[in-house]
Amino acid sequence: MLAGCATGPPPAKRIGEAYVGPAELKIRSDIPVQSPPVTIVHHGQRLEILQTRRKFLRVRTPDGKEGWTDERSLLAAADMKALKELAEHSAKLPNQGVATTYQPLNIHTQPAMSSPSFVQLRENEKVAVLQSVVLPRNEAPRTPLIPPAPKKTRLPPKKRERKDKVPLPPPPKPPEPPADWVELSRTPADEAEAAAIEAEKPPVKTDGWSLVRTPSGQTGWVLTRLLSMAIPDEVAQYAEGKRIVSYFALGETSDGEQKKKIWLWTTTSDSHAPWDFDSFRVFVWSTKRHRYETTYIERGIRGYAPVLVREVDYGGKGLAGRYSGFSLCVDKKDGSGRARRLFALIGQTIRSAGEQACEPVPSPVQVQAPSPLPSGETPTPAQPKEGFFEKLRKRFKK
């Protein structure tokens, strides 16, 4: 009797689960994009998958509302775990400066434009820059989030073996080609054609990505070209067209009632180079001219993040002691590897304080495909059907 009082059909059975990738996602009443939204869900919310149709999924929200969305906007539990691990790893990275944006900017889960964006920066909002990488422009390879149903397998028909009265003799083995048969088969025309084809290939397009952390602690990737380092304009005017990679405050100088910071920055003239910066510079405030001036500069180097600002030991005559300073990891001039060079700030002068070994080179950032979403029920593989003669044979055998 209670079952007869139901006002609608029973709820659909779930076939999997997923998590919302974007910061906000509209769940539509139907597949077309023009369909009215049923509800709006947010990043990290768990959804139940009820039905699949090509690349669209019918889902159910925690409050019981059902609708359609694109599978590219959903993440698996493994992807959410990887995003959490990225935030935990980034919490240990030193801050390389603060950047701002002049327009709304999406933060992505991976350094790829096709990856979901889960946070949007507002105009003039500031974020901490932790790491910068240059990667080939590549769409994140996507695999079906719901594994396809297994195909039914059929046993191939048995072929009767034909036995000859007299077996044929085995065929002779063919002679082996010479070891340099590939080189022998090439002609000058082929080499010229291959060189021309190689020269006509367009260069690989790359994009610069920065790993950033928001004031609320969320970590993700943004395009580097859309960020602007928030160093004061009275210093940034000396960039000379180069991109400021990182900047730090080393100390302060008093000029009357004003207090001006001593700035260190790293810059690059080629944003697509495999190293992070090719020059660094230290600015101090001149109390005579009341402006910033360069006290130390080096160009033509190959430097790598992170730049560390900490106290260093200086052993110079008459000035030995522990001072504020910084260190940079750069390629050695003799090409024998990398070394972290130490510098001490003594008054308004920068002095070299020795070298030490760099940290191990971190593994390169990889763009990974999203993990398949787990199915609600594990389908059993289809068993091949027995034919009539196979059934008859078993019956006679029994």
N, C-alpha and C positions, 0 to 999 in steps of 0.2 A: 504493500500500500504506500509506504514512504517512497519507494522507487517510482511509483506512478505519479507522485506529486512533483517530479523534476520538471522545471520550466524550459529546459534546453538540452541539447545533446551533451554527452559526457565530454570532459576535457580531453584534448588530443594527447596522445602518448608522446613523450619526448624521445628523440633519437640521438641526442647529444647535448653538449653544453658549450658555451663560449662566453667571452668577456668583452665588454665594450672597449674599443680602442680609442676613438676620438674623444675630445673633451666633451662634446655634446653630439648626440646621434638621434635623429628623428626616426621613429618607427612608423612606417606608412601603413595605410589600410590595404594597399594593393601593391603590386610590383612596380607599375609606372612611377617615375619620379614625381609626376604631377599629382599623385594621389595625396589626399589630405593626411597629415600626421595623426597617429593615434595617441602617441605620448613621446616624451623626450627622455632619454636615458643618458647617463654620464659615464666618464671613463672608469673602468674597473668594475662596473656592475655586472653581475652574472646573469646570463640569459639562457633559457632552454630552447633548443632547436627542435622544431616540430615537423618541418617539411623542407625539402630542397627542390629548387627548380632552376636549372642551369647554375648561374652564379648568384642566385638570390635565395635567401633563407627566410622561412616564416618562423618567428621566435616568440617566446612568451616572457614577459618581464616579471620581476619578483612580485608585483602587485596584481598579476593575472592578466594583464592586457596583452593581446596578440597582434602581430603585424609583420611586415616584410622589411628587409634591409639587404644591403649588399654584403657578401662574405668578406670583402676587402676591409670592411670596417670592424671586423671582429678578430679577437685574439684568443689563442688557446691558453690553457693553464700554464704550459711550458713557457709561452711568450711573456705572460705576466710575471713568472718567476725570473726570467732573464732580465726584465725591466727592473725588478726589485734588486737583483744582484748588481745591475749597472749603478743604481743609486747608492748601494752600499760600497761599491768600488770607488765611485766618484767622491764619496765623503772623505776618503783618504788622500785625494789629490790636492796639491797646493793651489791656491787661487793665483791665476796669472793676470788678474786685472778685472775691472768692471766694464761691461759694455752696455750700450743702450740701442734702441731701435726707434726709427722715426715713423714706423707704420706697424699695424698689427702683424705679428709674426708667429707662425705655427712651430711648435717644438715636436719633433718626430721621435719615434721609438728607436729608429735606426738611421744611419746616414744615407738615406735614400728617399727621394721625393715620393715614391709609391708607398712607403711605410706609413702607418697611421700616425696622425698627430693627436696628442692627448692633452696638450695645454696650448693656449694662445696668449702670447705676450701682448700687452696693450701698448699703445704709443707712448714713447719716452719711459717705458718701464726698464729697470736695470736688472742685469743678471751677472753672475760671476762666470768668467770664462776659465775652464779647467784644462782643455786640450784642444788642439787643432790638427786635422788630418786632411790630406788630399787624396781622393779616391776617384777611379774611373766612373764616369757617369753611367750608372747601371740601375735598371729597375730591379727591385727586390724580387727574386724568383718566387713565384707563388705556386703552391701546390694545392690540390683540393682540400678544403678544410674538413670535409666529411669523406672518409675513405669510400670508394665505390664498392657496390655490392659484388661479391665474388661471382664470376661467371660459371655457369653450369658446364661441367666437363663430361664428355662422352668418350667411351672406350673406342679406340679405332678398330675397324673390322679386321679380323684375323685373316692373314694371307696364307694360303697353303704353299708350303715350300715344295718346290719342284726339284726332285733329286735326279740328276743325270746318272746314266749308267757308268760313264767314264768321266771322271772329273777333269776339267780343263786345266792345263798347266798354268801356274802363276805368271802374270805379265812381268816383264823385266822392269827393273827400276829405272826411271829416267835419269839422265846425267844431271848432276848438280850444277847450278849456274856459278860463274866465278864470283869471288867475294866482292869485287868492285864492279858488279854488273850495273849498278845505278850510275856510277860515274862514267862507265863506258857508253851507256845509252844516251848521255847528255850531248847536246850539240851547242855550238856557240849561239845559234839562233834561240834555242830554248833558254839559255842563261840570260841573254839580252831581254827576252820577253818576260822572264821572271823578275828581273831587276826593274823593268818598266812598270810591271804590275805592282811591285812593292813600293815604287816611288809614287804611284798614283793613289795609293791608299790614303784616305784622309787621316789626319792625326787623331789619336784617341782623346775624346773630350773628358775633361776632369772637372770636379767640383770640390771646393774647399768647405769642410764642415767643422763646426766647433761644438764641443761638448760643454753645455752650460748648466748652471744650477740656479733655480729661481729662489727668491727670498723665502718661499715656503718649503724649500728643500727638494722639490721635484727636479729630476735630472733628465736631459734629453739632448737631441742634436738639432742644430739650426744651420742654415747656410751662412758661411762666414761673411760673404759679401754684403749681407743684409744687416750686419752688426757694425757698430761704430764704438771704438774704445772711448770711455768717458774720462780721458785725461783732460785737464784744463786747457782751454783754447790758447792761453798765453804760452803754453809749451807745444801744443799740437800744431801750431802754425809753422814749426820748423821741420815738419815731416818730409817736405820736399817731394811730395807725390808718392812716397812709400807708405805701405800699409803698416800700421802699428800693431804688432803681434801681442805684446804684453807690456805692462808698465807697473812700477812699484815706487813707493815713497821710502827713501833711505833715511831721512832725517829732516830737520827744520833749521831755517836761518831767520834771525830776527832783524827786521828793518824798521826801527822805531816801534810803533805799536803793531805793525803788521808782522805776521809769521808766515814765511814762505817755505814750502817743502822742497827738499832735494829729490829730484825725480830721476829714475832709471827707466829707460825703455829699450825694447828690441823692435827692429823693423825688418821688413823684407821688400825687395824690389821685384820679386817673382813669386806670386802667390801659388804657383803650381810646382815649385821646386820641391824635391824630396826632403830638404831640411826645413826647419821652422823659421829661422831668421838668418840674415846675412850681415847684420851690423847691430851694435848697441851703443848707447850714448847716455851720459850722465849730465844733467842740468843743475846748476846752482844759481841762487839769486844773488845778483850783484848789488851791493849796498851803495855803490858809487853811481852806477848807471840806472839803478832801479828797474832791472829787467833780468830775464833769464839768459844765462850764457853757458856754453859748453865747457865743462872742465875735463871731460875724458870722452874719447870716441874711438871706435875700431870698426873698420869696414872690411869687406871681402872675406868674411869668415863663414863657416857653416855651423850654425848653432842649433841645438835641440832642446826642446822643453823637457822638464820644467826648469825655470829660473828660480833659484832659491835665495831668499833674503834672510840672512841670519848673521850672528856674530862670528868673526873669524880671528884667528891668531896671526899677528904680524910680528916678524922677527927682525925688523930693520934696526940699525944702530941708532940708539938714542930714542927710538920710538917703539920699542918692543912692548907688546901688550895685546889686549883683546879689544877689538873695535867692531862697530857696526859694519856690515859689508854685504856682499852677495857673491854668488858663484854661478857659472854658466858651463854647460857641457858643449864642447866644440870639437871639431875634427883637428887632429894634429897636423902641422904643416908638412911633416915628413910622410904623411899618409899611413902611419903605423897604428891608427885607431883613434879613439876619442879620449879626452881628458876633461875633468871638471876644474876650470880655472877659478881661483879664489881672488877676491879683491876686497881691500879694506878701505873704509871711508875715514880719513884722518883730517879733521877740520872740514875743509871743502876740497880736499885733494884725494884722488883715487890712486891707490898703490897696489901693485900686484903682491899677493900673499901666498903664492905657490900653487901647486896642482895636486889633485888626487884623482882616484879612479872614478869613472862615471858609473851610474847605476846600470844594471843589465838592460839591454834594448828591449822595450816591451813588444809583445807580439802585435802584428798589424791588425787593424780593425777590419773585420769581415762583415759583409752584409749577408744575413742568413734568411732562408725562407721561413715563413711562419709554420709552426708545427701543426700537424693535422689535429682536428678536434676529436676527442675520444667519443666513440659511439655509445649510446645508452645501453644497447644490448650487443653482445658479440655474436655476429651471425655464424651459424655452423656451415662449414663448406658443404656444397651440394654433392651428394653421392651419385656416381654414374648409374644410370638405369640398366638393369639386366635385360638382355634380349630373350626372345622366346626360346631359342635353341639352348641358351645358357641355363635357363630355368629347367628345360627338359632334361639336359644332361645331369644337373644336380639331382633331379627327381629319380632318374634311373640309377645314379650312383648310390643314392640313399636306399 
